[in-house]
Amino acid sequence: MGRSKALQSLLTGRDHSAQEAERLNIITKYVPKAEMDRFLNDQLAIINSLNLRDIAMYKDIVAASILDEEAGVELELKYFLDRAREEKSQTIFKAFLNNGGQTEREATDFMGIFADTVAELSR
């Protein structure tokens, strides 16, 4: 919620509807009850596809960033450099470069580069 919105809510005692809370960024997403099962299944499918070490890494970075943004950035860089040496990362980097990363195409078709990279890695 953040400090300002928390103080406003506490001091005024004002409640917010779920839709209003989403619009004010108090909650991440409003999901109607009829769509909840599908939404949760989609979210769980994404989370289940992650490695446990990736989840732990993301938690570390977020926790560090909340306390000290610069420390969070430094930790994220450390994780990136550690993992950049791994074969999986090297494969992704090569595919990204093969599809126009670090070229003029990156300035005009960044999403296309990612789509082509994903397509190459999916083969």
Disulfide bonds with the S-S distance in Angstrom:
none
